[in-house]
Amino acid sequence: MKKVLTILLVIFIIMWPIYFISFNKSQNTPTIEKEKDTEWKGVIEIWDYPRLNVETGSRYEWMLDKIRKFEKENPGVYIELRPIDLNKGPIKLEVGLKTGNLPDIAPVGADFTFMKEDILEPLDLYLSDKEKQKFKFQALHAVTYDGKMWGMPVMMTTYTMYLNLDLFRQRGVEPPIDGNWTYEEFVEKMKKLTWDSDNDSKIDHYGFVSFISPNYYNLWGIILSDGAQIIDENSNKYVFYGDKAISGVKKVVDLKKKYKVTPEEFGLISGNKAWDMFNKEQVIAVYPTGSWAVRVLDNAIRKGEGFNYTIANYPIGDKRIPVSLNNSVCAYGIFKQEDKGKLDMCVKFLKFISQEKYQEELEDLGVFPAKKGIKDIYENNPKMKRLEDCLSYTQIIPKHEKWKDIDRILQNQIRLAIIGEKSSQDALDEARKQIEMIVE
């Protein structure tokens, strides 16, 4: 018996450390694994528009780079990017809204059409007040409605006017001082920049051109320069009629009909054609477009293919300050999710791509950070610095549930006025009639 007890004691002495270690592992290791396993794994589908990197020519590399890094940090999570076209993308999203064929994430967080709880996930519960305060006021305002935050702002842009300085100098025309000019000063300069360069009795250079199309607001800095509003912010009613609205539209129409400083096809030409006339053919002195153009024009100069240029604000009217209209905030929204774990992962991804270090990379895309306190990415680029100042003059497109219909009707009626089929008064009267019908 004594011998048996001795053997048992020896076995206990030998086995106890092994058992102790094994017990601790059994208590700790599974807990770590359990914590890891609680994070959702699977595929998240994101739709996104092209975002041109002029240096590389890539249209989706910024987002693809973030996807690769996020997937590496989150094994088992896969982000599937589906590109959507700038022109057809909004239509695809509208169709998806009606059919239920939507991605998990898309750049719709600043679009009022989607700002509803049965469509998007409110993000307020996922961001602290401190996190919200990191965003610029314009960015946060664009994604907020009814006290809720519907999207994660990532980048910002705006419209401005681009001036071909070579044409200005060729004609002995001074660009506006500090980038500011009145409408009257603008017209006088455009007259001098409209001429027949080869003496064949045909005008072949023009002061100004643009295009008009729904979802593009290149011309609206002129249209709104006298102080008209489209939607009253207090009543949410359509108010784009009356003297201020008519005079703003007439200013655009007069550029073609009265002052003849635009090509005859102004009002009919596409955005691509208008841009080519300014950028490639170089027969247009002034062209309004987005901040992306700075990168394109600078790149052409480096290649020896471009021209000297500068930027200026839209002409100042009775409002007495320059103004522009733009859907200027790119913010990603999360469509309704049934799986809480997947929702958490979608939020995690949006927080990931909006980190400060990635805000600093937005220079590659020619856009501006949506967050405050980011290092000055354009400290050596005076044109982009001036453009950044223009953000303070930028009006966000109205938050109205029928905005897309209002926009389509308005732009079409103004186009009819530009091409001479209607007067400015008649065009706005018809627009009001159609819009009030759909709003009611």
N, C-alpha and C positions, 0 to 999 in steps of 0.2 A: 504493500500500500504506500509506504513511504517513497518507494522507487517511482511509483506512478505519479505521486504528487510532485516529485522532483522533475519528472519529464514534462508535466503540464506547466510547471513554473518556467522552465527553459523555453518551452514553446511560446508562452505568453510574452516573455521578455523579448523574444525574437520577433514575434508577429505584431506586437502592440504598435511600434513606430509605423509599420506598413499600413496597419488599419487606420491609424491616426491621420496619415497623409491621404489615404484613400477617402476617408470620411470627409476631410476638408475639401477635397476635390469635388466630392459628390455634393457638398453644400454650396460651393462657390462657382465652379465651372458652369454647371447647368444654368445658374442664374444669369451669367454673362451671355451665354448662348440664347437664353430666353429673351434677354433685353435686345439682342441683335435681331432675333426672329420677330420681335414685335413690330419692327419697321416694315412697311408694306413693300412688296416686290412685284414687278410686272411692267407693263408698257404704258407710257403716257404719250398721247398723241398731241402734237402741237402744230397749228397752222401758222405760217408767218409770211410776211411780205419780203421781197428782196431789199437788202440794205447794202448798197454798193460801196465796196472798198476800192477807191480809185487806184491805189498803189498796186493791188493784186488783181483787180478785175473781178474778184469774187463778189457774189451777190448774197451769199448766205453764210460766209465763213465766220462772221462774228457770232452768230447763234450756234453754228456747228461746233465751234471751239468751246463754248460754254457747255454744250451738251456732252461733249467728250469728257470734260473735266468733272462734271456732275456725276456722270455714270461711273467714273473711276472712283469717286468718293462714296458712291452708293451702289455697291455690287448688287446685282439682281434687279436694278431699275434701268429701264431702257426708254430713252426719249426718241420717239419717231417724229421727224420733221417732215411736214408736207408743205412744199412751197405753194403760195397762192399769188396770182397775178395782181398787180396794182389796180388794173381797171376792172377785172372780173372778180377779184377777191371779195369785195363788198357784196356783190350779187350772190356769190357762192355762200357767203355767211348768212345772208337773208334767206336763201333757199333752205339752208341747213336749219335755220331757226324754225321754219315752217314744217320741215319734214322730220326734224329730230336727228338729222345726220350731222352732228357737230363733233368737233375735237374736244379734248379735255381743256386745252389752253389755246387762246388766240388773242391777237392784239385788238381787243374790243373794249378794254376797260375804261376808255374815255368816251365811248359811243353811247349816247343816251338811250338808243334803241334797246340796248342790252341790259340797262340798269334796273333789273327787276329780280326779286328773290327766286322766282320760278325759272330764271334763266341763268343768272350768275350767282356765284357764292360771294356774299359780303366778306371782306377781308379784315374787318375791324377786330374780330376776336383773335386774330393771328398777329396783330401788330400792336406794340405798346405805344403809348403817347410819345415816348422818346423816339421810337422808330418813325412814327408819322411825322414828327417835327423835323426830321432830316430832309424831307422833301421840300422843294421850292413851293411857294404859295400857289403859283399858276398850275403846277403839276398836280398838287393835292386838290385844288379847286376843280380841275378838269375831271377827276375820277370820283368826286364826292357828290352824292345826291341823297336827299332825305336823311341826312345825317350818317350815311353809310359810305364806306369806301369800296368801290366796285372793281378796282383794278390796281395793279402795281406799276406805277410810273417808272420808265426806264430811260427814256430819252426825249428831247424836245427839239423843235425846229421852228422856223418862221419863214415868211415871205419877205422879200425886199426887191429893190430894183438894181439891176446890173447895167453898168454903163461901159460901152466900148470907147475907151479913152483915145484910141488911135483915130477913130472917126471924129470924135469931139475936136481933137487937135487939127485934123485935116481940114475941118470946116471953121476953125478958129472960135470954137464954142467953149466957154468955161463950164466945167461941171459945177454943181451946186456947192456952195461953201458949207463945210461940215455936214454934207449929205442932206441938207434940208432945202426945199424949194416950195414955193406956192404953186398952185395949179397954173396960174397965169405965167409965171416964170418958166414952168415946165413946158407949156405950149409954145412959148416963144423960142425956146431952145430946140424943140422938136421940129419946128418949121425950118430952122436953119440946117437941121440934120436930115432933111428930106430934099433930095436933089437928083439930077440927071448926071451921072458920073462920066458918061461917054459921049455926051452931046448928040444923042440920037433922038432927042425930043421925047424921050420916055423916062419917067422917074424910075430909078432902079435902086435907090437907097432911101430908107425911111427912118424917121425918128423913133417910132415905137411899133411894137406888135405884141400880141399875146393871144391866148385862146380862151374859150369859155366852155365849160363842161361841168356837169354835176360832180361834186366832191373835190373840185379844184377851185381855189380862191385867189388866183393870180391877179384878177382885176378888182377885187373887192376893196383894196386899199384906196382906190379912186372912188368907187361907188359909195363907200361909207364916209368919205372925207368931209362931207357937210354935216355930219352928225346924226344921220338916220340910224334907227334901230330896226332889226328884223323882227325880233321877238322881245316884247317888254318883259324884263326879268321879274317884275313884281306880279303882274297879272298873268304872265305866260301866254299873252295874246299876240297874234300876228299884227304888226304895226308898220310894215314896210310900204307905206303909201304917203301921200302928202308932199309938200314942197321939198323937204330935205332928201327924200328918197328919189323924187323925180330929178332934182338937180344933180344928184350923184350919178344916176344912170345917164343923164344927158351929157355929163362930162366925158364919159367913155364913148358915147355915140358921136359926140362932136369931134373927137380925135380923128374919126374916119370921114364923117359927112361934112363937117364945117371947116376943119383945119387941114384935112387931107394929109395927115402925117403918118398914116398907116397904109399898108398894102390894101388893095381893093378886096382881097379875100379875107381880110380880118373879120372874124365872126364865123367863118366857115372852116378855116384851117385847123388841123389837129395840133395838139401840144408838141408832138415830135417835129412836125414841119416848122412850127414857130421857133422852136429851139434851134433847129438846124439853120434857119435863116439868120439867127443871131450868132450862133457858135461856129458853124462851118462856113456858110456863105459870107458871113460878116457884112450883111447889107442892112442890118438893123442896129441902131445906136443904143436903144434902151429896151431891156426885156425884164419883166418881173417873174421871179421864180423862187424856189426854196434855197435853204442854206447849203444843200448838197452841191450846188453849182460852183461854189468856191473851190472845192477840191478838184472838180473836173477842169475848170478853167486854169487853175494853178498847174495842174498836171500837164495840160497842153502847152503852157508857157515853158515848162522845163524841157519838153520835147522839141521846142522850137517851132511849134505849130500854132500857138495861140496868139493872143493880142493883149495889150495892156488894158486893164479894166479897173473899175472901182465900184463901190456900191453906194446907194443913196436910199433915203426913206421915200415912201410914197408922197406925192405932192400934197401939201397941206391945203385944206379947204376951210369952210366956215367952222369946223370943229376946232381949228387952231392948233391942233397937234397932229403929227402923222399917225396913221392907223393902219392896221392890217387885220384880216380875218383868216383864221386858220384852225384846222384840227391838229394843233401843234404838239400835242402830247401823245407819245406812244406809250400805251399802258396795256399790260397783258391781264386778261380776265380769265377766271376759272369757271367753266360751265358746271352746272349742277352735278354733284357726285353722290352716288349711293353708298360708296365705300368710304368710310371715314379715314381709313388708313391711306387710301389713294389721295383723298383730298389733302391730308397733311403733307404728303409727298409733293403734290403739286405746289402747295404753298412754299415748301422748302426749296423747290426749284426756282420759283419766282424771287424769293429772297436771295438765292444764290446769284442769279444773273444781275440783280440790282445792287450788288456789293460795290462799295466805293472804288475798289481796285479795277473793277470792270467799267465803272463810270469814266475813269481816266482813259480808257481805250476808245471812247467815242469819237475822239479826234479822227480816227481812221475812217469814220463814216460821215464826217462833216456835220455832225449834230452836236447838241449840247446836253450836259448832264441834267437829270431830273432832280438831283439832290444838291443840297447846299454844302458849302465847305469843301468841295472838291478842288484839288489844286488847279491852278489856271492853265488849262490844257491849250489855250490859244494865246499865251502871253507873247509869243513871237509872230502872231498873225493878226495885224491890225484890222484886216477886213472882217475876220471872224469875231474879233472883239466888238467891232461896231455892230455886227449882226446880233451879237449877244445882247447888246443894249436895246436892239429893236424888239426883243422879247417883251419888254415892258409896255410896248405899244400894241401888242398883239391881242386881239379879242378872240376868245374861244368860241367856236361855233355854238349856236344856242342849244340848250338842253330841252328839246321838245320831242314828244313821242312821235310826231309826224315830220320830223326834220328832213328825212330823206325825200319825202314827197314834196315838201315845201322847197327844198333845195333844187330838185329836178324841175319843178314848175317855174321857179324864179329864173334859174339860169337859162332855160329855154326861151322864156319871154324876153329876157334881156338880149339874148342872141338875135331874136327876131327884130328887135329895135336896132341893133348894130348893123344888121344886113339891110335895113331899110324897109322891112315889111310892115313895121308898125312905128308909131311915135313912142317916145319914152312914156308919155302919159297913158297911151292905150295899152302898152305892154304891161305896165304896173296895174292898170285897172283889170286886165284879164287875169293877171297873176293873182290879184286879191280875190277875184270872183272864184277861181278854181281852188285856191288855198282855203278860203273860208268854208267852201263846201266840204272839203275833206276833213277840216278841223272840227266842224260841227257834227 
